[in-house]
Amino acid sequence: MNRLRTTSAVTLALPLLAACSAPASRPLDKPAASPAAATSPHAAPEAPPGPGRLRYPATAKRPVASEYHGTRVVDDYQWLEDASSPEVERWVAEQNQLSRSYLDAMPARGAIRARVQEILSATSANHYALDEAGGQIFALKNQPPKQQPFLVVLSSVNDPASARTLVDPEVIDPKGHTTIDWFVPSRDGKKVAVSLSEGGTESGTVRVYDVATGKETGDTVPYANSGTAGGSLAWTGDGKGFYYTRHPRPGERPPEDMGFFQQIYFHKLGTPDKDDKYALGKEFPRIAEVELTTSESGKLVLASVQNGDGGEYWHYLLDASGKWTRFADLPDKVIRVVFGADDRLYLLSRKDAPRGKVLRLSPGKLDLARAELVVPESEAVIQDFLPTTGRLYVRDLLGGPSQVRVFDLKGKALGTVPIPQVSSVRQLVRTQGDDMLFRGVSYTEPAAWFAYSARDGKVAKTPLAMTAPVSYADVDVAREACTSKDGTKVPMSILRRKGTPLDGTAPALLTGYGGYGTSMAPGFNPLWRLWFDQGGVVAIANLRGGGEFGEAWHRGGNLTRKQNVFDDFAACAQHLVDERITSPLRLAILGGSNGGLLMGAQLTQHPEMVKAVVSHVGIYDMLRVELTPNGAFNVTEFGTVKDPEQFKALHAYSPYHHVEAGTAYPAILFLTGANDPRVDPWHSRKMAARLQAASSGSAPILLRASGSTGHGAGTPLSEEIEQQADVFAFLFKELGLDAPPAKGDAAPR
């Protein structure tokens, strides 16, 4: 659901797209089983086997009836929610066996796997999540064939050879299942706190390292990060301790509340975590998500508290006297606060400005009504900003691609930073004076760090630039718009090799997300080379529910307006057909998490429009999702069945509840991880079971359930290679594509 959590840490994405919800089901109203429930229109008898239909594992129907506001709803497969049941374990093993036998029998899989491994293993080092502290650059570094990213420190971005490894998860865990959730260096750069978790759980324990020696100090803080509420940390200015997000410990709350009630505690270095002191948070809501930041001087600490996943915040400031002051509430619509070089507070506000405006406050005068307006709202959507000594850099979104504007601290416009067209700027980092670094990427060029000189306004690519074993010099990128059901214009980026005929024969892969105000920005995926080499087209839709055109665009696709997202996506698919870019028999769709919900809605609402569907860690049962820990965080985005109008909207589109017997559904590959803390794997189990029973066609409906991964974060390189080999083999088979050559374009970029 794409809640991409940021500290000075890492944000992670699902393979082939972008993505991000949690486990354990808790009964809401303990509905009683009722044999009579089989009379429900949603409990239709199993569809007769179609010609060539796979023999799926036997799946019992055990109807359970629930009533919501006078509407009776039957669930035949609620028993599949119990992951601890031996019966469910056997069922999952049988599904995996079926999927493996189907996927492994594909003639092209061996060649596809070899090509995927070749590309992913040959991709160069990637440095991301940069942070400057104590005159040093800290970064996460991903360098195949290593299984996990590792933490390095550099003297300069212009001297990659100076990089020294501080924390390598593979040294801690040679099996490759431990990963870095995030890291935060002290302001003097002498210490670094690192959250580490295992097996994709995102359940992180903070360890502290001495930067000079790379050795642990012995300080550990468990339960500092979770896949539900995330986690964060802020050092004191003297580096002798830090404030951090603390989740309940075993015994402090009931098991179902362990991923909730995040509070802020203080840890003094050299003391056991049991002696840590409470600082703030008893008044926070159950679904609070906290981000902490230290000011440049080290005298102030900021706590930004999100109310679940809907984009609403409270903001608190800890002053030098040790007093916390709340200076912004939910109605103020302040969604981000950043310290300036002089400790003044810069605020991104959407109050009466759905595309964003930048305000400024003095820490000694926390009266929001008297905040200075620095950058007013414009046509561009403000995503982020970076104040330096005398400049303010504003990172904008223009419907998907980025723009970076430059202002002085009085708000005078000084132009824009020169970046390539249809590209994305992912992070801004302050260096010296008014100079800054930014990480740029496009659909056709890998990510690189660029240095911007405030003196002459010039941009230079630094040596921290990725290279890829494939070239997209033969690929064109076009921005087109389609018309949604209600007349809304929806933009879409379309990538294809130059000269691809527009005769409806090209295989096309359409992806989207549409939620949480998260935008589908340009990004480089070297594996798309396999698709382009088959004459394929890739399309990325910028749907409502995202943030491409500001908060109004987001609100146009959340809560009771979620159906707009699915209508937008269907319109994009229809546009590809109408423009003769592809045809329904050559169209595949792919999405993950909230994008998996999108896949479920498309295949149940318009099964005839696509040939194949790949859905990673998706949400499908919208009536029971809020019973899972992370589902509770999502109520502010999706709504709740407790509200009559929201229930009506949820029930109207919930994919699981709109699978109809006798329908010829397209080929479907569901992928899920047993340790997923964000979307419970039972969604995929139940959806696969219902589709297998209902579909009248011969297209395969497969469940690939990993027992050692989660939502995508922390997936080892070896497992990602296997996942992507399965995804591409499935798509190639269902769309009738040839096996890739043993080697493709190996020219590095």
C-alpha positions in Angstrom: 0.0 0.0 0.0 2.5 2.0 -0.7 3.3 3.7 2.7 7.0 4.3 1.9 8.5 5.1 5.2 11.3 7.6 5.3 13.8 8.4 8.0 17.3 9.2 7.0 16.9 5.7 6.1 15.8 3.5 3.3 12.6 3.2 1.3 12.0 -0.1 -0.5 10.0 -1.1 -3.5 8.6 -4.3 -4.9 10.3 -5.7 -7.9 9.1 -4.4 -11.3 7.0 -1.7 -9.7 6.6 0.2 -6.5 4.9 -1.1 -3.5 4.0 -1.6 0.6 0.4 -3.5 5.2 0.4 -6.6 8.1 -0.4 -10.0 9.7 -2.7 -11.8 12.2 -6.4 -11.8 11.9 -8.6 -10.8 14.8 -12.4 -11.6 14.9 -14.5 -8.5 14.6 -18.0 -9.9 15.4 -17.2 -13.6 15.6 -19.8 -14.5 12.9 -21.4 -17.9 13.3 -21.0 -20.6 10.7 -24.2 -21.3 8.8 -24.8 -24.0 6.2 -27.6 -22.0 4.8 -25.1 -19.3 3.8 -24.5 -21.3 0.6 -27.6 -19.7 -0.7 -25.8 -16.4 -1.0 -25.2 -15.2 -4.6 -21.5 -15.0 -3.7 -21.3 -18.7 -2.7 -22.1 -20.1 -6.1 -21.3 -23.7 -6.9 -17.9 -24.5 -8.3 -17.5 -23.8 -12.0 -17.3 -26.9 -14.2 -13.8 -27.6 -15.4 -13.0 -25.9 -18.7 -10.9 -27.5 -21.4 -7.3 -28.0 -20.3 -8.1 -26.6 -16.9 -5.5 -27.4 -14.2 -6.4 -29.8 -11.4 -6.2 -27.5 -8.4 -5.8 -28.8 -4.9 -9.1 -29.7 -3.2 -10.3 -26.7 -1.2 -13.2 -27.1 1.2 -16.0 -24.6 1.3 -17.0 -23.8 4.9 -19.5 -20.9 4.7 -19.4 -18.3 7.4 -22.0 -15.6 7.4 -21.6 -12.0 8.6 -24.0 -9.1 8.6 -23.0 -5.5 8.0 -25.6 -2.8 8.3 -28.4 -5.2 7.1 -26.3 -6.8 4.3 -25.5 -10.5 4.7 -22.1 -11.6 3.4 -20.9 -15.1 3.1 -17.3 -16.2 3.2 -16.5 -19.7 2.0 -12.8 -19.6 2.7 -12.4 -17.8 6.0 -10.7 -20.9 7.3 -7.7 -20.1 5.1 -6.9 -17.1 7.3 -5.4 -19.3 10.0 -1.7 -19.6 8.9 -0.9 -21.8 11.9 -3.4 -24.5 10.9 -1.8 -27.7 9.7 -4.6 -28.0 7.1 -3.8 -24.5 5.8 -0.1 -25.3 5.7 -0.8 -28.5 3.7 -3.0 -26.5 1.3 -0.3 -23.9 0.7 2.3 -26.6 0.1 0.0 -28.2 -2.5 -0.6 -24.8 -4.2 3.1 -24.2 -4.3 3.7 -27.7 -5.7 1.2 -27.0 -8.5 2.7 -23.6 -9.3 6.2 -25.0 -9.3 5.3 -27.8 -11.6 3.5 -25.4 -14.0 6.3 -22.7 -14.0 9.2 -25.1 -14.1 7.7 -26.9 -17.1 7.8 -23.7 -19.2 10.4 -24.3 -21.9 11.5 -20.6 -21.7 12.0 -20.5 -17.9 15.6 -21.7 -18.0 16.7 -19.1 -20.5 14.6 -16.4 -18.8 16.2 -17.2 -15.4 19.7 -17.0 -16.9 18.9 -13.6 -18.5 17.4 -12.3 -15.2 20.4 -13.5 -13.2 22.8 -12.0 -15.8 21.1 -8.6 -15.7 20.6 -8.4 -11.9 24.1 -9.7 -11.1 25.8 -7.4 -13.5 24.0 -4.2 -12.4 26.5 -1.9 -10.8 26.6 -0.6 -7.2 23.7 1.6 -6.2 24.1 4.2 -3.4 20.9 5.5 -1.9 19.5 7.0 1.3 22.5 9.4 1.6 23.0 11.4 4.8 25.7 13.9 5.6 27.0 14.0 9.1 30.3 15.2 10.6 31.7 16.0 7.2 31.1 12.4 6.0 28.6 10.8 3.6 26.7 7.8 4.9 24.8 5.7 2.4 23.2 2.3 1.8 25.0 0.4 -0.9 23.5 -2.3 -3.0 26.1 -4.3 -5.0 25.3 -7.6 -6.6 26.1 -10.4 -6.0 25.7 -9.5 -2.4 22.3 -10.5 -1.1 21.4 -7.4 0.9 22.3 -3.7 0.9 25.0 -2.6 3.4 25.9 0.6 5.1 29.0 2.5 4.0 30.7 5.8 4.9 32.5 8.0 2.3 34.7 11.0 2.6 33.1 12.5 -0.6 30.6 11.6 -3.3 33.4 12.3 -5.7 35.6 9.6 -4.2 33.7 6.2 -4.2 37.0 4.5 -3.5 36.9 6.0 0.0 33.8 4.0 0.9 34.3 1.9 4.0 31.7 -0.7 5.1 30.3 -0.1 8.5 27.5 -2.6 8.7 27.1 -5.6 6.4 24.0 -7.7 7.1 25.6 -10.7 5.4 28.4 -10.7 8.0 25.7 -10.8 10.7 23.7 -13.4 8.8 25.5 -15.3 6.1 22.2 -16.8 4.9 21.2 -13.4 3.6 17.9 -13.0 5.5 18.9 -10.0 7.7 18.4 -6.5 6.3 18.9 -2.9 7.2 15.5 -1.2 7.8 17.1 2.3 8.2 20.1 4.0 9.8 20.7 7.4 11.5 24.1 8.9 12.1 24.7 11.2 15.1 25.2 14.8 14.0 28.9 14.7 14.6 29.2 11.5 12.5 30.9 9.5 15.3 28.1 7.0 15.9 25.4 5.5 13.8 22.2 3.7 14.9 21.0 1.0 12.6 17.7 -0.9 12.6 18.0 -4.5 11.5 15.3 -7.1 10.9 15.0 -10.6 9.6 13.1 -12.5 6.9 11.1 -9.6 5.6 9.4 -9.0 8.9 10.5 -5.4 9.3 10.5 -6.0 13.0 13.7 -4.1 13.7 16.1 -3.9 16.6 18.4 -0.9 16.8 22.1 -1.5 17.2 24.7 1.3 17.6 28.1 1.3 15.9 31.2 3.4 16.4 31.9 4.9 13.0 35.7 5.1 13.4 36.1 1.4 14.3 32.9 -0.1 12.8 32.4 -2.0 16.1 29.2 -2.2 18.1 29.0 -0.1 21.2 26.8 -2.7 22.9 23.7 -0.5 22.8 20.7 -2.4 21.5 17.0 -1.3 21.5 14.4 -3.9 20.4 11.0 -3.2 19.0 12.1 0.1 17.5 10.6 -0.7 14.1 7.7 -2.6 12.7 6.1 -3.3 9.4 2.9 -1.6 10.6 4.0 1.6 12.3 7.5 1.8 10.9 10.2 3.4 13.1 12.5 6.3 13.5 15.3 7.8 15.7 16.8 11.2 16.5 20.2 11.8 18.2 20.8 14.5 20.8 23.3 17.1 19.7 26.1 15.8 21.9 25.7 12.2 20.5 25.3 10.7 24.0 21.8 9.4 23.4 18.8 9.4 21.2 15.0 9.5 21.1 13.4 6.6 19.3 10.1 5.0 18.5 9.2 2.3 20.9 6.6 -0.4 20.3 5.0 -2.4 23.2 7.1 -5.1 24.7 5.7 -8.6 25.3 3.5 -8.5 28.3 2.8 -4.8 28.2 -0.2 -5.2 25.9 -2.3 -8.0 24.4 -0.7 -9.8 21.5 -3.1 -8.2 19.0 -1.8 -4.7 20.1 1.9 -5.4 19.7 2.2 -3.5 16.4 0.3 -0.5 17.7 0.6 2.3 20.4 4.0 3.6 19.2 5.6 6.0 21.7 8.8 8.0 22.0 11.5 7.0 24.5 15.0 8.2 25.2 18.0 5.9 25.3 21.3 7.0 27.0 24.4 5.3 25.5 26.0 2.8 27.8 22.8 2.0 29.6 20.5 -1.1 29.2 17.3 -0.4 27.2 15.2 -1.4 30.2 16.3 1.9 31.8 15.1 4.0 28.8 12.9 6.9 29.7 9.4 7.7 28.4 9.4 11.0 26.5 6.1 11.4 24.6 3.2 9.5 23.1 0.7 8.4 25.7 -1.8 10.6 23.9 -1.0 9.3 20.4 -3.7 7.3 18.6 -3.4 3.5 18.4 -2.4 3.8 14.8 0.3 6.5 15.2 3.4 6.4 12.9 6.2 8.6 14.2 9.1 10.2 12.4 11.9 11.9 14.4 14.5 14.5 13.3 17.3 16.4 15.0 17.9 20.1 14.1 21.2 21.2 12.6 22.4 22.6 15.9 21.4 19.5 17.8 19.3 21.6 20.3 15.9 20.7 19.0 14.0 17.4 18.1 11.0 17.2 15.8 8.3 14.5 16.1 5.9 14.2 13.2 3.0 11.9 14.1 0.9 10.4 11.3 -2.6 9.3 12.0 -2.5 5.9 10.2 -1.9 5.9 6.5 -4.3 8.7 5.3 -1.7 11.5 5.2 -2.9 13.4 8.4 -0.3 14.6 10.9 0.3 16.2 14.3 3.7 17.9 14.8 5.6 18.3 18.1 8.9 20.2 18.9 11.2 19.4 21.8 13.1 22.6 22.9 16.4 22.9 24.6 14.7 23.0 28.0 13.2 19.6 27.5 9.6 20.7 26.8 7.5 19.2 24.1 5.1 21.6 22.3 2.5 20.5 19.7 2.3 23.2 17.1 0.3 21.6 14.3 -2.9 19.5 14.4 -4.7 17.4 11.8 -6.9 20.3 10.5 -3.8 22.4 9.8 -2.9 19.9 7.0 0.9 20.3 7.6 2.3 17.1 6.1 6.0 17.7 6.4 8.3 19.8 8.6 12.1 20.3 7.9 14.7 22.1 9.9 16.6 24.9 8.2 20.3 25.5 8.6 19.4 28.0 11.3 16.9 25.7 13.1 13.9 27.5 11.8 11.0 25.2 10.8 9.9 24.9 7.2 6.4 23.4 6.8 4.7 21.9 3.8 1.0 22.8 4.2 -2.0 21.8 2.2 -4.5 23.9 4.0 -6.3 25.8 1.4 -3.5 24.7 -1.0 -4.1 21.1 -2.2 -0.9 21.3 -4.3 1.1 22.5 -1.3 2.7 25.7 0.0 5.8 26.3 2.1 5.6 28.1 5.4 8.2 29.1 8.0 8.2 29.3 11.8 10.7 30.3 14.4 11.1 27.6 17.0 10.6 30.3 19.7 7.3 31.4 18.2 5.3 28.3 17.4 2.1 30.1 16.4 1.0 28.6 13.1 -1.5 31.4 12.5 1.5 33.7 12.2 3.7 31.5 10.0 5.5 33.2 7.1 4.5 32.2 3.6 7.7 31.4 1.7 6.5 29.6 -1.4 2.8 29.9 -2.4 0.8 27.2 -4.1 1.3 26.8 -7.9 0.4 24.4 -10.6 3.2 22.1 -9.5 2.7 19.7 -6.6 5.3 20.2 -3.9 6.6 16.9 -2.7 9.6 17.9 -0.6 12.0 20.8 0.0 15.5 21.4 1.3 16.5 24.7 3.0 20.2 25.5 3.0 22.1 28.5 4.3 20.6 30.9 1.8 18.5 28.9 -0.6 15.3 26.8 -0.6 15.2 23.9 -3.1 11.6 22.7 -3.8 11.1 19.3 -5.3 7.9 19.3 -7.4 5.8 16.7 -9.1 4.3 17.5 -12.6 1.8 14.7 -13.0 4.6 12.0 -12.5 7.9 13.5 -13.6 9.8 15.9 -11.3 11.0 19.5 -11.3 13.3 21.2 -8.8 12.7 25.0 -8.2 15.2 27.3 -6.5 14.2 30.2 -4.2 16.1 32.5 -1.8 14.9 32.3 1.8 12.6 35.2 1.3 10.7 33.3 -1.4 12.2 35.0 -4.4 12.2 32.6 -7.4 15.7 31.9 -8.8 14.9 29.5 -11.5 15.0 25.7 -11.7 17.7 23.0 -11.5 18.4 21.6 -15.0 17.3 17.9 -15.0 16.3 15.6 -17.9 12.7 15.6 -19.1 10.4 12.9 -17.9 12.7 12.1 -15.0 12.4 11.8 -11.3 14.3 13.4 -8.4 14.1 11.1 -5.4 16.2 12.8 -2.7 17.8 16.2 -2.0 20.8 16.3 0.3 22.4 19.5 1.8 26.2 19.7 1.4 28.2 22.9 2.0 26.8 26.4 1.9 24.0 26.5 -0.7 25.2 23.6 -2.8 23.3 20.3 -2.8 23.1 16.8 -4.1 20.1 15.1 -5.7 19.4 11.6 -6.9 17.9 11.5 -10.4 16.6 8.7 -12.5 14.5 8.3 -15.6 12.8 5.4 -17.4 15.8 5.1 -19.7 18.8 6.1 -17.5 19.8 4.4 -14.2 19.9 6.4 -11.0 22.8 8.7 -10.4 23.8 11.4 -7.8 24.2 14.8 -9.2 25.9 17.9 -7.6 24.3 21.2 -8.1 26.4 24.4 -7.7 24.5 27.3 -6.4 27.1 29.7 -7.6 26.8 29.0 -11.3 23.6 26.9 -11.4 25.3 24.0 -13.1 24.7 20.3 -12.5 27.5 17.6 -12.6 27.0 13.9 -12.4 29.0 12.5 -9.6 30.9 9.1 -9.7 28.0 7.7 -7.5 26.1 6.8 -10.7 24.7 3.4 -11.5 25.5 1.6 -14.7 23.4 -1.2 -16.2 24.2 -4.1 -18.4 21.5 -3.1 -20.8 20.9 0.0 -22.9 17.6 1.7 -23.6 18.9 3.9 -26.3 16.4 2.3 -28.6 13.4 3.1 -26.3 11.1 6.0 -26.7 9.1 7.5 -23.8 5.8 9.1 -24.5 3.3 10.8 -22.2 -0.3 10.3 -23.2 -3.7 10.8 -21.6 -6.9 8.8 -21.5 -10.4 9.7 -20.4 -11.8 8.0 -17.4 -15.4 7.0 -16.9 -16.3 10.4 -15.3 -14.4 12.4 -17.9 -11.2 12.9 -15.8 -8.0 13.0 -17.9 -5.6 10.4 -16.6 -1.9 10.5 -17.8 0.2 7.5 -18.6 3.8 7.0 -19.6 4.3 4.6 -22.5 7.7 3.0 -23.2 8.4 1.1 -26.4 11.2 0.4 -28.9 11.5 2.9 -31.7 9.6 1.6 -34.7 7.2 -0.7 -32.8 4.2 -1.0 -35.1 0.9 0.4 -33.9 -1.2 -2.5 -35.3 -2.5 -4.0 -32.0 0.0 -6.9 -32.0 2.5 -5.7 -29.5 2.5 -7.4 -26.1 1.9 -4.7 -23.4 2.5 -4.6 -19.7 0.4 -2.1 -17.8 1.0 -1.2 -14.2 -0.3 1.3 -11.7 -0.8 2.0 -8.0 -3.4 4.7 -7.1 -3.3 5.1 -3.3 -1.9 6.9 -0.2 -1.0 10.0 -2.3 2.0 7.9 -3.6 3.0 8.8 -7.1 4.2 6.5 -9.9 7.4 8.5 -10.8 9.9 7.6 -13.5 12.3 4.8 -12.6 14.8 2.6 -14.3 14.1 -1.2 -14.5 16.9 -3.1 -16.3 14.6 -6.2 -16.5 12.2 -4.5 -18.9 14.9 -5.2 -21.5 13.5 -8.8 -21.7 10.1 -7.3 -22.6 11.4 -4.7 -25.1 13.4 -7.5 -26.9 10.1 -9.2 -27.6 8.6 -6.1 -29.1 6.8 -5.4 -25.9 5.4 -2.1 -24.6 5.4 -1.0 -20.9 2.8 1.5 -19.7 2.8 3.2 -16.3 -0.5 4.8 -15.3 -0.8 7.9 -13.0 -4.1 7.1 -11.3 -6.2 9.0 -8.9 -5.5 8.1 -5.3 -1.8 9.0 -6.0 -0.3 12.3 -5.4 0.6 13.2 -9.0 -1.7 16.3 -9.0 -1.8 17.0 -5.3 -4.2 16.2 -2.5 -7.3 16.7 -4.6 -6.0 13.9 -6.9 -5.4 11.7 -3.8 -8.8 12.4 -2.3 -10.4 11.7 -5.6 -9.4 8.1 -5.2 -9.6 7.2 -1.5 -12.3 6.2 1.0 -15.7 6.1 -0.8 -14.1 7.4 -4.0 -11.8 4.4 -4.5 -13.7 3.1 -7.5 -12.4 6.1 -9.4 -8.9 4.4 -9.3 -10.2 1.3 -10.9 -12.1 3.2 -13.5 -8.9 5.2 -14.3 -6.9 2.0 -14.8 -9.6 0.4 -17.0 -9.6 3.5 -19.1 -5.8 3.3 -19.5 -6.1 -0.4 -20.6 -8.8 0.6 -23.1 -6.7 3.5 -24.4 -3.9 1.0 -25.2 -6.4 -1.1 -27.2 -8.1 1.9 -28.9 -4.8 3.3 -30.0 -3.8 -0.1 -31.4 -0.8 -0.3 -29.2 -2.0 -3.7 -28.1 -5.1 -5.9 -27.9 -6.8 -7.7 -24.9 -5.2 -10.9 -26.0 -1.7 -9.3 -25.8 -2.3 -7.2 -22.6 -0.9 -8.1 -19.2 -1.2 -6.1 -16.0 1.0 -6.1 -12.9 0.8 -4.5 -9.5 1.7 -5.0 -5.8 0.2 -4.3 -2.4 -2.4 -1.5 -2.9 -1.5 -2.1 -6.6 -2.5 -5.7 -6.0 -5.9 -4.5 -4.9 -6.0 -2.7 -8.3 -5.2 -6.0 -10.0 -8.0 -7.7 -8.2 -10.5 -5.0 -9.1 -9.5 -5.0 -12.7 -9.7 -8.8 -13.1 -13.1 -9.0 -11.4 -14.6 -5.9 -13.0 -13.2 -6.4 -16.5 -11.9 -10.0 -16.9 -12.3 -9.8 -20.7 -9.9 -6.9 -21.0 -6.6 -8.6 -20.1 -4.8 -11.9 -20.9 -2.6 -12.2 -17.8 -2.3 -10.7 -14.3 0.6 -10.7 -11.9 -0.2 -9.5 -8.4 2.4 -9.2 -5.6 1.3 -9.2 -2.0 -2.2 -7.8 -2.8 -5.2 -6.9 -0.7 -8.5 -8.5 -1.9 -11.0 -8.9 1.0 -11.9 -5.3 1.8 -14.4 -6.3 4.5 -11.9 -8.1 6.8 -8.6 -6.3 6.0 -9.1 -3.9 8.9 -9.0 -6.9 11.3 -5.2 -7.3 10.6 -2.8 -5.0 12.4 -1.7 -3.0 9.4 -5.3 -3.0 8.1 -6.2 -0.8 11.0 -3.6 1.7 9.9 -5.2 1.7 6.5 -8.7 2.7 7.7 -7.9 6.4 7.1 -7.2 5.5 3.5 -9.8 2.9 2.7 -12.5 3.4 5.2 -14.1 1.0 7.7 -17.0 -1.5 7.6 -18.2 0.1 10.8 -19.4 3.2 8.8 -22.5 2.4 6.7 -21.4 4.5 3.6 -17.8 3.3 3.7 -19.0 -0.3 4.0 -21.2 0.2 1.0 -18.3 1.5 -1.0 -15.9 -1.3 0.2 -18.4 -4.0 -0.5 -19.1 -2.6 -3.9 -15.5 -3.1 -5.2 -14.0 -5.7 -2.8 -12.4 -8.1 -5.4 -12.8 -11.2 -3.2 -16.6 -10.6 -3.0 -17.0 -10.1 -6.7 -15.6 -13.3 -8.0 -18.4 -14.9 -10.0 -18.8 -18.6 -10.9 -18.9 -19.4 -14.6 -16.6 -16.5 -15.6 -13.6 -17.1 -17.8 -10.9 -15.3 -15.8 -7.5 -14.4 -17.3 -4.3 -16.2 -16.2 -3.2 -15.1 -12.8 -0.1 -15.4 -10.7 -0.4 -14.4 -7.1 2.9 -13.9 -5.2 3.0 -13.5 -1.4 5.4 -13.9 1.5 4.7 -15.6 4.8 6.4 -12.9 6.9 4.6 -10.0 5.3 3.8 -7.4 8.1 1.8 -5.1 5.8 -0.6 -7.3 3.8 -1.6 -10.6 5.4 -0.9 -13.5 3.0 -4.4 -14.9 3.7 -5.7 -12.3 1.2 -3.8 -14.2 -1.6 -4.8 -17.6 -0.3 -8.5 -16.8 -0.2 -8.5 -15.0 -3.5 -6.7 -17.8 -5.3 -9.1 -20.4 -3.8 -12.2 -18.5 -4.8 -11.0 -17.9 -8.4 -9.9 -21.5 -8.8 -13.3 -22.6 -7.8 -15.2 -20.1 -9.9 -13.3 -19.8 -13.2 -14.8 -21.5 -16.2 -11.8 -21.0 -18.4 -8.6 -22.9 -18.9 -6.2 -20.1 -17.9 -4.1 -21.0 -14.9 -4.7 -19.4 -11.5 -1.5 -19.9 -9.5 -0.4 -19.1 -6.0 3.4 -18.7 -5.3 3.7 -18.4 -1.5 7.2 -17.8 -0.2 7.9 -19.0 3.3 11.0 -16.8 4.0 10.1 -13.4 2.7 7.7 -10.5 3.5 6.3 -7.6 1.7 9.4 -7.1 -0.5 11.7 -5.3 2.0 14.7 -7.5 2.8 14.2 -10.0 0.0 17.6 -11.6 -0.8 19.0 -11.2 -4.3 18.9 -14.9 -4.9 15.2 -15.0 -4.1 14.5 -11.9 -6.2 16.1 -13.6 -9.2 13.8 -16.7 -8.7 10.7 -14.4 -8.3 11.5 -12.4 -11.4 12.2 -15.6 -13.4 8.8 -16.9 -12.5 7.1 -13.6 -13.3 8.6 -13.3 -16.7 8.3 -17.0 -17.6 4.6 -16.7 -16.7 4.0 -13.6 -18.8 6.0 -15.0 -21.7 4.0 -18.2 -21.6 0.6 -16.6 -21.3 1.2 -14.0 -24.0 2.9 -16.5 -26.4 6.4 -14.8 -26.4 9.6 -16.5 -27.4 12.5 -17.4 -25.0 15.0 -14.6 -24.7 18.5 -14.9 -26.3 21.2 -16.3 -24.1 22.7 -12.8 -24.0 21.1 -9.5 -24.8 22.5 -6.0 -25.2 25.4 -6.1 -22.8 26.6 -2.5 -23.5 26.9 -0.8 -20.1 25.4 2.6 -19.5 
